[in-house]
Amino acid sequence: MKIQPLYDRVVVRRDEARTQTESGIILPGKEEAPQEGEVVAVGEGMPIEDNGGLRPLLTKQGDRVLFGRYAGTPVEVGGEELLILREDDILGIIQKD
């Protein structure tokens, strides 16, 4: 099963919640959903009211992104939980060094 977001919406696969820090310290208690993920699909673009055209999105498939804690709508597609959000809800694209 596949999903194609409409207009300015983006489908993101949220990262797994971490239970341990990079230095090996175990994090006790309730796990919070990460605010990072990978873009798996993007819509055609943001509608432009003046001429009815579409403004292309800045994000693309494969980008690593940072988004707000409560942004988007969780959906299950093919047994996998994904997040659909508007491109405006994306705070930034994570660049590799």
Secondary structure, 3 states (H helix, E strand, C coil): CCCCCCCCEEEEEECCCCCECCCCCECCCCCCCCCEEEEEEECCCEECCCCCCEECCCCCCCCEEEECCCCCEEEEECCEEEEEEEHHHEEEECCCC
